[in-house]
Amino acid sequence: MRIVITNTKGGVGKTTTALYLAEAVHRSGRNVEVWDADPQGSAIAWSDYADSEGTPLSFPVIGIHPRKVSQPAGGEAWVIVDTAPGDPATINAAISRADLVIIPTGPGGADVDRAVETMNGTPADVPALLLLNTYSKNERESWETWRSIQSSDMAAFDTRIPRRAAIQRSYGKPVDELFGFEQLLDEVVAVHEHITQEA
């Protein structure tokens, strides 16, 4: 299973999504690794910092050159690919080998517009779904964004990842609480099984 986390806009939680989802996959008893295809190396830096503190992550994070992002993975591990926001060539190469594409977006016009743009650029034969990040049930913009996504014809996960200071503070540390990423994993598995049955 290869999952690509992508959005042409930065700051929407791609790396956080990749690492939290990887932890959920690990806790489910599956082997998983994260491929960091972003030249900024945020996932690698997160992993390195955790190592330096003597609290390594539960799964490997591997820096991968953009030219090799479409290479086959070894073994039976799940692969979660964290892509750079402004690199269409790498994004397209990663998507070409994806079983599923997750497009994180924050609430609000600019974030959603770029998420929709990213989704529209995804080939029709590759399943892609929006994931609403930093959702706050008490915030009008979050609620209106969620309603807009649900009333559209865009594919989206039911899971909404909440806005939590603890998620922001988790950078460089092992993931503790999953904040809904375990439900996201359940949805990922269900979507993949549905697609496989229809193929």
N, CA and C atoms as an extended XYZ file, in Angstrom:
597
Properties=species:S:1:pos:R:3:atomname:S:1:resname:S:1:resid:I:1 pbc="F F F"
N         0.861       -1.190        0.000 N   MET     1
C         0.000        0.000        0.000 CA  MET     1
C         0.895        1.236        0.000 C   MET     1
N         0.703        2.084       -1.004 N   ARG     2
C         1.472        3.332       -1.044 CA  ARG     2
C         0.503        4.508       -1.013 C   ARG     2
N         0.700        5.371       -0.032 N   ILE     3
C        -0.143        6.545        0.151 CA  ILE     3
C         0.708        7.781       -0.075 C   ILE     3
N         0.247        8.666       -0.924 N   VAL     4
C         0.950        9.927       -1.176 CA  VAL     4
C         0.180       11.054       -0.501 C   VAL     4
N         0.901       11.819        0.315 N   ILE     5
C         0.325       12.998        0.977 CA  ILE     5
C         0.794       14.211        0.196 C   ILE     5
N        -0.134       14.959       -0.364 N   THR     6
C         0.291       16.055       -1.233 CA  THR     6
C        -0.703       17.205       -1.227 C   THR     6
N        -0.194       18.368       -1.545 N   ASN     7
C        -0.973       19.567       -1.805 CA  ASN     7
C         0.006       20.562       -2.419 C   ASN     7
N        -0.413       21.286       -3.442 N   THR     8
C         0.495       22.257       -4.052 CA  THR     8
C         0.730       23.461       -3.147 C   THR     8
N        -0.047       23.578       -2.057 N   LYS     9
C         0.144       24.653       -1.086 CA  LYS     9
C         0.873       24.125        0.146 C   LYS     9
N         1.769       24.928        0.671 N   GLY    10
C         2.460       24.566        1.902 CA  GLY    10
C         1.648       24.941        3.125 C   GLY    10
N         2.067       24.420        4.274 N   GLY    11
C         1.456       24.805        5.533 CA  GLY    11
C         0.093       24.219        5.806 C   GLY    11
N        -0.238       23.097        5.134 N   VAL    12
C        -1.560       22.497        5.330 CA  VAL    12
C        -1.486       21.210        6.148 C   VAL    12
N        -0.291       20.852        6.630 N   GLY    13
C        -0.166       19.702        7.517 CA  GLY    13
C         0.198       18.403        6.831 C   GLY    13
N         0.925       18.489        5.710 N   LYS    14
C         1.294       17.259        5.003 CA  LYS    14
C         2.212       16.373        5.842 C   LYS    14
N         3.268       16.962        6.418 N   THR    15
C         4.216       16.165        7.201 CA  THR    15
C         3.557       15.616        8.460 C   THR    15
N         2.774       16.429        9.127 N   THR    16
C         2.062       15.964       10.317 CA  THR    16
C         1.130       14.812        9.957 C   THR    16
N         0.420       14.949        8.845 N   THR    17
C        -0.469       13.878        8.398 CA  THR    17
C         0.313       12.609        8.123 C   THR    17
N         1.448       12.742        7.436 N   ALA    18
C         2.261       11.567        7.100 CA  ALA    18
C         2.726       10.833        8.351 C   ALA    18
N         3.233       11.566        9.338 N   LEU    19
C         3.810       10.923       10.510 CA  LEU    19
C         2.747       10.404       11.473 C   LEU    19
N         1.673       11.133       11.632 N   TYR    20
C         0.596       10.637       12.507 CA  TYR    20
C        -0.087        9.424       11.886 C   TYR    20
N        -0.317        9.463       10.570 N   LEU    21
C        -0.929        8.307        9.926 CA  LEU    21
C         0.007        7.106        9.992 C   LEU    21
N         1.308        7.338        9.823 N   ALA    22
C         2.271        6.238        9.933 CA  ALA    22
C         2.235        5.610       11.320 C   ALA    22
N         2.092        6.429       12.351 N   GLU    23
C         2.007        5.883       13.707 CA  GLU    23
C         0.733        5.055       13.863 C   GLU    23
N        -0.370        5.523       13.281 N   ALA    24
C        -1.610        4.747       13.342 CA  ALA    24
C        -1.442        3.412       12.616 C   ALA    24
N        -0.767        3.421       11.482 N   VAL    25
C        -0.504        2.179       10.744 CA  VAL    25
C         0.357        1.245       11.589 C   VAL    25
N         1.395        1.793       12.212 N   HIS    26
C         2.275        0.989       13.073 CA  HIS    26
C         1.485        0.345       14.215 C   HIS    26
N         0.624        1.121       14.855 N   ARG    27
C        -0.148        0.592       15.988 CA  ARG    27
C        -1.156       -0.469       15.550 C   ARG    27
N        -1.499       -0.474       14.273 N   SER    28
C        -2.428       -1.493       13.771 CA  SER    28
C        -1.730       -2.818       13.501 C   SER    28
N        -0.407       -2.849       13.710 N   GLY    29
C         0.340       -4.086       13.519 CA  GLY    29
C         0.945       -4.243       12.137 C   GLY    29
N         0.860       -3.216       11.317 N   ARG    30
C         1.425       -3.264        9.974 CA  ARG    30
C         2.814       -2.629        9.957 C   ARG    30
N         3.657       -3.083        9.052 N   ASN    31
C         4.940       -2.435        8.832 CA  ASN    31
C         4.725       -1.187        7.985 C   ASN    31
N         5.411       -0.119        8.342 N   VAL    32
C         5.233        1.144        7.621 CA  VAL    32
C         6.541        1.928        7.618 C   VAL    32
N         6.768        2.670        6.548 N   GLU    33
C         7.875        3.606        6.494 CA  GLU    33
C         7.409        4.869        5.790 C   GLU    33
N         8.029        5.978        6.162 N   VAL    34
C         7.708        7.269        5.558 CA  VAL    34
C         8.843        7.649        4.628 C   VAL    34
N         8.496        8.037        3.410 N   TRP    35
C         9.477        8.561        2.462 CA  TRP    35
C         9.333       10.073        2.442 C   TRP    35
N        10.410       10.767        2.774 N   ASP    36
C        10.414       12.224        2.753 CA  ASP    36
C        10.977       12.684        1.406 C   ASP    36
N        10.080       13.122        0.522 N   ALA    37
C        10.486       13.580       -0.809 CA  ALA    37
C        10.499       15.101       -0.907 C   ALA    37
N        10.425       15.768        0.236 N   ASP    38
C        10.455       17.228        0.287 CA  ASP    38
C        11.889       17.674        0.555 C   ASP    38
N        12.490       18.483       -0.340 N   PRO    39
C        13.859       18.940       -0.111 CA  PRO    39
C        14.056       19.643        1.235 C   PRO    39
N        12.990       20.204        1.800 N   GLN    40
C        13.105       20.833        3.121 CA  GLN    40
C        13.346       19.795        4.209 C   GLN    40
N        12.974       18.545        3.951 N   GLY    41
C        13.269       17.452        4.871 CA  GLY    41
C        12.602       17.555        6.228 C   GLY    41
N        11.371       18.018        6.270 N   SER    42
C        10.702       18.193        7.566 CA  SER    42
C        10.481       16.874        8.296 C   SER    42
N        10.105       15.828        7.553 N   ALA    43
C         9.879       14.527        8.196 CA  ALA    43
C        11.197       13.943        8.699 C   ALA    43
N        12.255       14.084        7.896 N   ILE    44
C        13.586       13.618        8.313 CA  ILE    44
C        14.032       14.368        9.562 C   ILE    44
N        13.843       15.686        9.563 N   ALA    45
C        14.255       16.491       10.719 CA  ALA    45
C        13.487       16.072       11.965 C   ALA    45
N        12.194       15.812       11.827 N   TRP    46
C        11.373       15.345       12.945 CA  TRP    46
C        11.949       14.054       13.508 C   TRP    46
N        12.235       13.105       12.604 N   SER    47
C        12.781       11.814       13.019 CA  SER    47
C        14.166       11.962       13.655 C   SER    47
N        15.020       12.778       13.049 N   ASP    48
C        16.376       12.972       13.572 CA  ASP    48
C        16.354       13.595       14.967 C   ASP    48
N        15.464       14.554       15.148 N   TYR    49
C        15.376       15.199       16.459 CA  TYR    49
C        14.909       14.209       17.520 C   TYR    49
N        13.924       13.404       17.153 N   ALA    50
C        13.447       12.388       18.100 CA  ALA    50
C        14.569       11.408       18.449 C   ALA    50
N        15.354       11.016       17.451 N   ASP    51
C        16.502       10.124       17.702 CA  ASP    51
C        17.489       10.762       18.657 C   ASP    51
N        17.783       12.037       18.426 N   SER    52
C        18.780       12.726       19.246 CA  SER    52
C        18.340       12.866       20.693 C   SER    52
N        17.030       12.830       20.934 N   GLU    53
C        16.489       12.915       22.290 CA  GLU    53
C        16.349       11.548       22.941 C   GLU    53
N        16.745       10.498       22.195 N   GLY    54
C        16.643        9.140       22.733 CA  GLY    54
C        15.233        8.586       22.721 C   GLY    54
N        14.359        9.212       21.931 N   THR    55
C        12.962        8.751       21.833 CA  THR    55
C        12.606        8.592       20.357 C   THR    55
N        13.184        7.592       19.696 N   PRO    56
C        12.970        7.446       18.244 CA  PRO    56
C        11.521        7.161       17.890 C   PRO    56
N        11.182        7.503       16.650 N   LEU    57
C         9.853        7.195       16.149 CA  LEU    57
C         9.687        5.680       16.009 C   LEU    57
N         8.482        5.228       15.873 N   SER    58
C         8.170        3.798       15.823 CA  SER    58
C         8.409        3.184       14.449 C   SER    58
N         8.792        3.988       13.478 N   PHE    59
C         8.911        3.554       12.088 CA  PHE    59
C        10.040        4.351       11.431 C   PHE    59
N        10.636        3.813       10.364 N   PRO    60
C        11.713        4.549        9.697 CA  PRO    60
C        11.192        5.691        8.837 C   PRO    60
N        11.959        6.768        8.803 N   VAL    61
C        11.702        7.887        7.891 CA  VAL    61
C        12.920        7.969        6.968 C   VAL    61
N        12.665        7.857        5.678 N   ILE    62
C        13.733        7.738        4.701 CA  ILE    62
C        13.693        8.929        3.750 C   ILE    62
N        14.815        9.620        3.642 N   GLY    63
C        14.910       10.686        2.654 CA  GLY    63
C        15.045       10.072        1.273 C   GLY    63
N        14.223       10.522        0.352 N   ILE    64
C        14.254        9.943       -0.987 CA  ILE    64
C        14.384       11.042       -2.026 C   ILE    64
N        15.299       10.860       -2.950 N   HIS    65
C        15.508       11.856       -4.000 CA  HIS    65
C        14.268       11.930       -4.877 C   HIS    65
N        13.859       13.134       -5.263 N   PRO    66
C        12.658       13.259       -6.093 CA  PRO    66
C        12.659       12.380       -7.342 C   PRO    66
N        13.845       12.128       -7.917 N   ARG    67
C        13.893       11.304       -9.128 CA  ARG    67
C        13.574        9.839       -8.836 C   ARG    67
N        13.622        9.452       -7.554 N   LYS    68
C        13.385        8.055       -7.202 CA  LYS    68
C        12.066        7.841       -6.460 C   LYS    68
N        11.238        8.872       -6.453 N   VAL    69
C        10.018        8.803       -5.656 CA  VAL    69
C         9.014        7.787       -6.213 C   VAL    69
N         9.178        7.412       -7.479 N   SER    70
C         8.261        6.430       -8.065 CA  SER    70
C         8.845        5.023       -8.081 C   SER    70
N         9.986        4.835       -7.414 N   GLN    71
C        10.608        3.513       -7.407 CA  GLN    71
C         9.778        2.523       -6.596 C   GLN    71
N         9.893        1.233       -6.914 N   PRO    72
C         9.160        0.232       -6.123 CA  PRO    72
C         9.666        0.207       -4.685 C   PRO    72
N         8.777       -0.115       -3.778 N   ALA    73
C         9.162       -0.279       -2.370 CA  ALA    73
C         9.540       -1.734       -2.135 C   ALA    73
N        10.461       -1.951       -1.219 N   GLY    74
C        10.848       -3.316       -0.893 CA  GLY    74
C         9.939       -3.904        0.175 C   GLY    74
N         9.723       -5.204        0.107 N   GLY    75
C         8.957       -5.878        1.151 CA  GLY    75
C         7.482       -5.554        1.110 C   GLY    75
N         6.840       -5.805        2.251 N   GLU    76
C         5.394       -5.647        2.358 CA  GLU    76
C         4.990       -4.405        3.142 C   GLU    76
N         5.942       -3.539        3.414 N   ALA    77
C         5.645       -2.360        4.220 CA  ALA    77
C         4.714       -1.397        3.499 C   ALA    77
N         3.859       -0.757        4.281 N   TRP    78
C         3.135        0.398        3.770 CA  TRP    78
C         4.137        1.520        3.581 C   TRP    78
N         3.975        2.297        2.532 N   VAL    79
C         4.840        3.448        2.270 CA  VAL    79
C         3.963        4.696        2.244 C   VAL    79
N         4.339        5.675        3.060 N   ILE    80
C         3.642        6.963        3.071 CA  ILE    80
C         4.631        8.013        2.581 C   ILE    80
N         4.296        8.666        1.468 N   VAL    81
C         5.199        9.610        0.818 CA  VAL    81
C         4.771       11.031        1.154 C   VAL    81
N         5.700       11.791        1.746 N   ASP    82
C         5.480       13.194        2.070 CA  ASP    82
C         6.123       14.025        0.961 C   ASP    82
N         5.320       14.779        0.220 N   THR    83
C         5.824       15.514       -0.941 CA  THR    83
C         6.009       16.998       -0.647 C   THR    83
N         6.788       17.649       -1.516 N   ALA    84
C         6.999       19.093       -1.421 CA  ALA    84
C         5.818       19.827       -2.045 C   ALA    84
N         5.488       21.020       -1.539 N   PRO    85
C         4.323       21.730       -2.076 CA  PRO    85
C         4.530       22.303       -3.478 C   PRO    85
N         5.710       22.797       -3.777 N   GLY    86
C         5.913       23.522       -5.037 CA  GLY    86
C         6.702       22.758       -6.062 C   GLY    86
N         6.510       21.464       -6.150 N   ASP    87
C         7.301       20.626       -7.042 CA  ASP    87
C         6.378       19.688       -7.825 C   ASP    87
N         5.712       20.205       -8.871 N   PRO    88
C         4.743       19.384       -9.613 CA  PRO    88
C         5.344       18.101      -10.187 C   PRO    88
N         6.605       18.149      -10.626 N   ALA    89
C         7.209       16.954      -11.224 CA  ALA    89
C         7.303       15.826      -10.204 C   ALA    89
N         7.751       16.159       -8.982 N   THR    90
C         7.856       15.140       -7.937 CA  THR    90
C         6.479       14.660       -7.501 C   THR    90
N         5.548       15.589       -7.369 N   ILE    91
C         4.179       15.217       -6.984 CA  ILE    91
C         3.602       14.245       -8.012 C   ILE    91
N         3.747       14.571       -9.291 N   ASN    92
C         3.198       13.708      -10.341 CA  ASN    92
C         3.877       12.349      -10.363 C   ASN    92
N         5.190       12.321      -10.144 N   ALA    93
C         5.915       11.049      -10.120 CA  ALA    93
C         5.453       10.192       -8.951 C   ALA    93
N         5.267       10.831       -7.787 N   ALA    94
C         4.801       10.088       -6.606 CA  ALA    94
C         3.399        9.546       -6.833 C   ALA    94
N         2.526       10.374       -7.378 N   ILE    95
C         1.146        9.966       -7.607 CA  ILE    95
C         1.062        8.819       -8.607 C   ILE    95
N         1.997        8.775       -9.545 N   SER    96
C         1.961        7.733      -10.581 CA  SER    96
C         2.065        6.330      -10.000 C   SER    96
N         2.616        6.201       -8.780 N   ARG    97
C         2.742        4.893       -8.142 CA  ARG    97
C         1.843        4.749       -6.919 C   ARG    97
N         0.944        5.710       -6.718 N   ALA    98
C         0.129        5.716       -5.500 CA  ALA    98
C        -1.060        4.771       -5.604 C   ALA    98
N        -1.365        4.132       -4.486 N   ASP    99
C        -2.632        3.416       -4.351 CA  ASP    99
C        -3.732        4.358       -3.893 C   ASP    99
N        -3.323        5.414       -3.197 N   LEU   100
C        -4.279        6.378       -2.658 CA  LEU   100
C        -3.552        7.691       -2.421 C   LEU   100
N        -4.240        8.797       -2.714 N   VAL   101
C        -3.681       10.131       -2.493 CA  VAL   101
C        -4.534       10.837       -1.441 C   VAL   101
N        -3.852       11.377       -0.436 N   ILE   102
C        -4.521       12.176        0.589 CA  ILE   102
C        -4.096       13.628        0.395 C   ILE   102
N        -5.084       14.512        0.295 N   ILE   103
C        -4.811       15.934        0.084 CA  ILE   103
C        -5.286       16.696        1.314 C   ILE   103
N        -4.367       16.979        2.242 N   PRO   104
C        -4.775       17.735        3.439 CA  PRO   104
C        -5.086       19.188        3.082 C   PRO   104
N        -6.039       19.748        3.786 N   THR   105
C        -6.352       21.162        3.626 CA  THR   105
C        -6.785       21.731        4.961 C   THR   105
N        -6.412       22.952        5.195 N   GLY   106
C        -6.952       23.665        6.339 CA  GLY   106
C        -8.277       24.282        5.948 C   GLY   106
N        -9.054       24.765        6.926 N   PRO   107
C       -10.293       25.463        6.593 CA  PRO   107
C        -9.980       26.827        5.981 C   PRO   107
N       -10.838       27.284        5.126 N   GLY   108
C       -10.634       28.609        4.541 CA  GLY   108
C       -10.406       28.550        3.043 C   GLY   108
N       -10.688       29.659        2.398 N   GLY   109
C       -10.696       29.737        0.945 CA  GLY   109
C        -9.408       29.363        0.260 C   GLY   109
N        -8.281       29.978        0.656 N   ALA   110
C        -7.023       29.748       -0.040 CA  ALA   110
C        -6.583       28.298        0.066 C   ALA   110
N        -6.667       27.739        1.268 N   ASP   111
C        -6.263       26.345        1.460 CA  ASP   111
C        -7.120       25.400        0.628 C   ASP   111
N        -8.425       25.600        0.668 N   VAL   112
C        -9.333       24.707       -0.050 CA  VAL   112
C        -9.170       24.868       -1.558 C   VAL   112
N        -8.999       26.111       -2.013 N   ASP   113
C        -8.811       26.334       -3.451 CA  ASP   113
C        -7.612       25.557       -3.983 C   ASP   113
N        -6.501       25.588       -3.236 N   ARG   114
C        -5.297       24.879       -3.686 CA  ARG   114
C        -5.481       23.367       -3.561 C   ARG   114
N        -6.227       22.932       -2.562 N   ALA   115
C        -6.498       21.503       -2.426 CA  ALA   115
C        -7.328       21.008       -3.605 C   ALA   115
N        -8.323       21.793       -4.002 N   VAL   116
C        -9.145       21.428       -5.151 CA  VAL   116
C        -8.300       21.431       -6.419 C   VAL   116
N        -7.431       22.423       -6.547 N   GLU   117
C        -6.521       22.478       -7.695 CA  GLU   117
C        -5.647       21.225       -7.748 C   GLU   117
N        -5.135       20.826       -6.591 N   THR   118
C        -4.311       19.614       -6.523 CA  THR   118
C        -5.131       18.392       -6.913 C   THR   118
N        -6.345       18.293       -6.391 N   MET   119
C        -7.202       17.153       -6.717 CA  MET   119
C        -7.516       17.105       -8.204 C   MET   119
N        -7.800       18.255       -8.805 N   ASN   120
C        -8.123       18.301      -10.232 CA  ASN   120
C        -6.929       17.908      -11.099 C   ASN   120
N        -5.722       18.041      -10.552 N   GLY   121
C        -4.526       17.656      -11.283 CA  GLY   121
C        -4.144       16.198      -11.097 C   GLY   121
N        -4.914       15.488      -10.293 N   THR   122
C        -4.637       14.073      -10.039 CA  THR   122
C        -5.303       13.231      -11.119 C   THR   122
N        -4.576       12.276      -11.704 N   PRO   123
C        -5.187       11.435      -12.750 CA  PRO   123
C        -6.463       10.756      -12.254 C   PRO   123
N        -7.401       10.592      -13.158 N   ALA   124
C        -8.714       10.040      -12.795 CA  ALA   124
C        -8.626        8.612      -12.281 C   ALA   124
N        -7.580        7.887      -12.663 N   ASP   125
C        -7.485        6.483      -12.237 CA  ASP   125
C        -6.780        6.309      -10.900 C   ASP   125
N        -6.403        7.425      -10.259 N   VAL   126
C        -5.769        7.366       -8.933 CA  VAL   126
C        -6.741        7.965       -7.920 C   VAL   126
N        -7.212        7.181       -6.956 N   PRO   127
C        -8.163        7.720       -5.978 CA  PRO   127
C        -7.518        8.786       -5.096 C   PRO   127
N        -8.176        9.925       -4.995 N   ALA   128
C        -7.675       11.037       -4.182 CA  ALA   128
C        -8.814       11.584       -3.345 C   ALA   128
N        -8.527       11.822       -2.068 N   LEU   129
C        -9.549       12.331       -1.155 CA  LEU   129
C        -9.002       13.491       -0.343 C   LEU   129
N        -9.864       14.465       -0.090 N   LEU   130
C        -9.499       15.592        0.768 CA  LEU   130
C        -9.555       15.177        2.232 C   LEU   130
N        -8.665       15.769        3.022 N   LEU   131
C        -8.666       15.581        4.477 CA  LEU   131
C        -8.662       16.955        5.127 C   LEU   131
N        -9.698       17.258        5.890 N   LEU   132
C        -9.778       18.555        6.554 CA  LEU   132
C        -8.968       18.521        7.848 C   LEU   132
N        -7.932       19.356        7.874 N   ASN   133
C        -7.046       19.482        9.040 CA  ASN   133
C        -7.403       20.728        9.843 C   ASN   133
N        -6.876       20.802       11.041 N   THR   134
C        -7.045       21.944       11.948 CA  THR   134
C        -8.510       22.387       12.030 C   THR   134
N        -9.363       21.401       12.179 N   TYR   135
C       -10.793       21.671       12.274 CA  TYR   135
C       -11.163       22.056       13.698 C   TYR   135
N       -11.965       23.081       13.825 N   SER   136
C       -12.480       23.494       15.133 CA  SER   136
C       -13.998       23.592       15.053 C   SER   136
N       -14.670       22.774       15.847 N   LYS   137
C       -16.136       22.737       15.764 CA  LYS   137
C       -16.781       24.038       16.213 C   LYS   137
N       -16.015       24.866       16.933 N   ASN   138
C       -16.569       26.139       17.406 CA  ASN   138
C       -16.212       27.304       16.492 C   ASN   138
N       -15.598       27.009       15.350 N   GLU   139
C       -15.164       28.062       14.443 CA  GLU   139
C       -16.037       28.046       13.188 C   GLU   139
N       -16.588       29.192       12.851 N   ARG   140
C       -17.498       29.261       11.708 CA  ARG   140
C       -16.812       28.846       10.414 C   ARG   140
N       -15.578       29.298       10.204 N   GLU   141
C       -14.868       28.974        8.965 CA  GLU   141
C       -14.660       27.467        8.813 C   GLU   141
N       -14.336       26.793        9.915 N   SER   142
C       -14.177       25.338        9.862 CA  SER   142
C       -15.485       24.671        9.470 C   SER   142
N       -16.564       25.075       10.113 N   TRP   143
C       -17.860       24.468        9.836 CA  TRP   143
C       -18.298       24.731        8.402 C   TRP   143
N       -18.126       25.968        7.927 N   GLU   144
C       -18.541       26.291        6.564 CA  GLU   144
C       -17.697       25.543        5.538 C   GLU   144
N       -16.401       25.387        5.820 N   THR   145
C       -15.544       24.620        4.920 CA  THR   145
C       -15.992       23.173        4.869 C   THR   145
N       -16.296       22.607        6.035 N   TRP   146
C       -16.741       21.215        6.083 CA  TRP   146
C       -18.058       21.041        5.324 C   TRP   146
N       -18.992       21.932        5.527 N   ARG   147
C       -20.277       21.854        4.818 CA  ARG   147
C       -20.080       21.982        3.322 C   ARG   147
N       -19.184       22.876        2.910 N   SER   148
C       -18.917       23.070        1.488 CA  SER   148
C       -18.333       21.809        0.859 C   SER   148
N       -17.401       21.173        1.560 N   ILE   149
C       -16.796       19.938        1.050 CA  ILE   149
C       -17.848       18.844        0.950 C   ILE   149
N       -18.669       18.716        1.988 N   GLN   150
C       -19.673       17.653        2.016 CA  GLN   150
C       -20.756       17.833        0.956 C   GLN   150
N       -21.064       19.076        0.615 N   SER   151
C       -22.117       19.334       -0.372 CA  SER   151
C       -21.588       19.334       -1.805 C   SER   151
N       -20.278       19.220       -1.958 N   SER   152
C       -19.684       19.202       -3.291 CA  SER   152
C       -19.600       17.764       -3.794 C   SER   152
N       -19.082       17.610       -5.010 N   ASP   153
C       -18.893       16.267       -5.549 CA  ASP   153
C       -17.466       15.770       -5.340 C   ASP   153
N       -16.702       16.485       -4.488 N   MET   154
C       -15.329       16.089       -4.215 CA  MET   154
C       -15.292       14.928       -3.218 C   MET   154
N       -14.421       13.977       -3.466 N   ALA   155
C       -14.240       12.880       -2.520 CA  ALA   155
C       -13.495       13.399       -1.299 C   ALA   155
N       -13.988       13.055       -0.129 N   ALA   156
C       -13.366       13.528        1.112 CA  ALA   156
C       -13.556       12.497        2.209 C   ALA   156
N       -12.597       12.453        3.113 N   PHE   157
C       -12.725       11.588        4.283 CA  PHE   157
C       -13.741       12.192        5.249 C   PHE   157
N       -14.461       11.323        5.954 N   ASP   158
C       -15.356       11.798        7.007 CA  ASP   158
C       -14.569       12.300        8.214 C   ASP   158
N       -13.396       11.721        8.419 N   THR   159
C       -12.552       12.132        9.549 CA  THR   159
C       -12.132       13.583        9.373 C   THR   159
N       -12.239       14.334       10.467 N   ARG   160
C       -11.710       15.691       10.504 CA  ARG   160
C       -10.662       15.732       11.609 C   ARG   160
N        -9.481       16.200       11.263 N   ILE   161
C        -8.398       16.267       12.245 CA  ILE   161
C        -8.516       17.581       13.012 C   ILE   161
N        -8.642       17.512       14.327 N   PRO   162
C        -8.901       18.730       15.094 CA  PRO   162
C        -7.678       19.630       15.218 C   PRO   162
N        -7.950       20.895       15.451 N   ARG   163
C        -6.867       21.826       15.774 CA  ARG   163
C        -6.516       21.626       17.243 C   ARG   163
N        -5.291       21.196       17.497 N   ARG   164
C        -4.836       20.940       18.864 CA  ARG   164
C        -3.405       21.449       19.036 C   ARG   164
N        -3.190       22.176       20.116 N   ALA   165
C        -1.831       22.636       20.415 CA  ALA   165
C        -0.898       21.451       20.591 C   ALA   165
N        -1.422       20.336       21.105 N   ALA   166
C        -0.583       19.154       21.330 CA  ALA   166
C        -0.032       18.604       20.018 C   ALA   166
N        -0.788       18.743       18.943 N   ILE   167
C        -0.282       18.303       17.644 CA  ILE   167
C         0.867       19.207       17.223 C   ILE   167
N         0.711       20.489       17.389 N   GLN   168
C         1.784       21.425       17.031 CA  GLN   168
C         3.036       21.187       17.868 C   GLN   168
N         2.849       20.856       19.132 N   ARG   169
C         3.996       20.651       20.031 CA  ARG   169
C         4.677       19.298       19.826 C   ARG   169
N         4.075       18.435       19.030 N   SER   170
C         4.620       17.082       18.897 CA  SER   170
C         5.798       16.998       17.943 C   SER   170
N         6.110       18.080       17.254 N   TYR   171
C         7.237       18.060       16.315 CA  TYR   171
C         8.516       17.611       17.023 C   TYR   171
N         9.195       16.647       16.427 N   GLY   172
C        10.444       16.158       16.986 CA  GLY   172
C        10.276       15.142       18.095 C   GLY   172
N         9.039       14.687       18.298 N   LYS   173
C         8.765       13.714       19.366 CA  LYS   173
C         7.981       12.545       18.795 C   LYS   173
N         8.016       11.396       19.455 N   PRO   174
C         7.136       10.309       19.031 CA  PRO   174
C         5.677       10.713       19.188 C   PRO   174
N         4.834       10.212       18.300 N   VAL   175
C         3.407       10.511       18.369 CA  VAL   175
C         2.819        9.797       19.573 C   VAL   175
N         2.065       10.537       20.380 N   ASP   176
C         1.422        9.966       21.559 CA  ASP   176
C        -0.056        9.727       21.231 C   ASP   176
N        -0.888       10.723       21.445 N   GLU   177
C        -2.306       10.600       21.112 CA  GLU   177
C        -2.493       10.754       19.607 C   GLU   177
N        -3.422       10.002       19.026 N   LEU   178
C        -3.576        9.985       17.568 CA  LEU   178
C        -4.559       11.030       17.033 C   LEU   178
N        -5.397       11.598       17.885 N   PHE   179
C        -6.284       12.709       17.507 CA  PHE   179
C        -7.123       12.418       16.267 C   PHE   179
N        -7.576       11.199       16.105 N   GLY   180
C        -8.455       10.869       14.989 CA  GLY   180
C        -7.755       10.203       13.818 C   GLY   180
N        -6.442       10.102       13.853 N   PHE   181
C        -5.750        9.458       12.745 CA  PHE   181
C        -6.007        7.956       12.708 C   PHE   181
N        -6.412        7.373       13.831 N   GLU   182
C        -6.783        5.960       13.798 CA  GLU   182
C        -8.072        5.765       13.008 C   GLU   182
N        -9.014        6.729       13.129 N   GLN   183
C       -10.225        6.665       12.312 CA  GLN   183
C        -9.900        6.905       10.838 C   GLN   183
N        -8.947        7.810       10.589 N   LEU   184
C        -8.528        8.040        9.207 CA  LEU   184
C        -7.969        6.760        8.600 C   LEU   184
N        -7.167        6.022        9.368 N   LEU   185
C        -6.625        4.757        8.870 CA  LEU   185
C        -7.746        3.784        8.523 C   LEU   185
N        -8.759        3.695        9.375 N   ASP   186
C        -9.895        2.815        9.085 CA  ASP   186
C       -10.541        3.196        7.757 C   ASP   186
N       -10.679        4.497        7.520 N   GLU   187
C       -11.268        4.950        6.260 CA  GLU   187
C       -10.362        4.625        5.070 C   GLU   187
N        -9.053        4.814        5.253 N   VAL   188
C        -8.087        4.501        4.189 CA  VAL   188
C        -8.216        3.036        3.795 C   VAL   188
N        -8.256        2.159        4.790 N   VAL   189
C        -8.371        0.719        4.529 CA  VAL   189
C        -9.682        0.418        3.813 C   VAL   189
N       -10.774        1.027        4.258 N   ALA   190
C       -12.080        0.775        3.648 CA  ALA   190
C       -12.116        1.248        2.196 C   ALA   190
N       -11.556        2.420        1.941 N   VAL   191
C       -11.518        2.952        0.570 CA  VAL   191
C       -10.698        2.035       -0.322 C   VAL   191
N        -9.534        1.611        0.173 N   HIS   192
C        -8.662        0.744       -0.622 CA  HIS   192
C        -9.342       -0.597       -0.904 C   HIS   192
N       -10.004       -1.160        0.085 N   GLU   193
C       -10.700       -2.436       -0.124 CA  GLU   193
C       -11.831       -2.284       -1.142 C   GLU   193
N       -12.535       -1.175       -1.061 N   HIS   194
C       -13.632       -0.919       -2.003 CA  HIS   194
C       -13.097       -0.819       -3.432 C   HIS   194
N       -11.993       -0.094       -3.593 N   ILE   195
C       -11.391        0.070       -4.915 CA  ILE   195
C       -10.889       -1.263       -5.446 C   ILE   195
N       -10.269       -2.043       -4.578 N   THR   196
C        -9.729       -3.342       -4.976 CA  THR   196
C       -10.838       -4.292       -5.414 C   THR   196
N       -11.964       -4.261       -4.721 N   GLN   197
C       -13.088       -5.133       -5.062 CA  GLN   197
C       -13.706       -4.760       -6.403 C   GLN   197
N       -13.679       -3.448       -6.703 N   GLU   198
C       -14.280       -2.983       -7.961 CA  GLU   198
C       -13.372       -3.217       -9.151 C   GLU   198
N       -12.050       -3.356       -8.884 N   ALA   199
C       -11.086       -3.482       -9.994 CA  ALA   199
C       -11.268       -4.814      -10.730 C   ALA   199
